[in-house]
């Protein structure tokens, strides 16, 4: 499934843990999954044709280099 023009992208060092929150707590439906050796993630349906992408990114640390990007960092306890 291709992304619509309305999307939210969240990158994490551990998307496997993060996707469980969105599925179990927020009850979003997983509709697609990308599984490549160095790139993977999950597409969840938010509402209608709006989707959330949770993908793996090993460089999600510190302040974003571009001011239009916002990194949301999840901390494991």
C-alpha positions, 0 to 999 in steps of 0.5 A: 500500500502506498502512503497517502499525502496525509501521514505521520512518520515516527522513527525509533531504534526499537519499532517492535516495542513502539508498535505494540503500544499503538496496537494494544493501547491505542487500538490502531490496526496494522495494515502493512509491514516492511521487512528488509535486512536493514530497513523495516517498519509498520504502517498503522491506520489512524482514521480513513486514509490517514496512516502512521508509519513506525520505522527503524532508525538508529540515528534518533538521538538528540536535536533534529538537524532540520527545523521542520523535523521533530524526533520523538524519542521513546525511552525504555525503562 
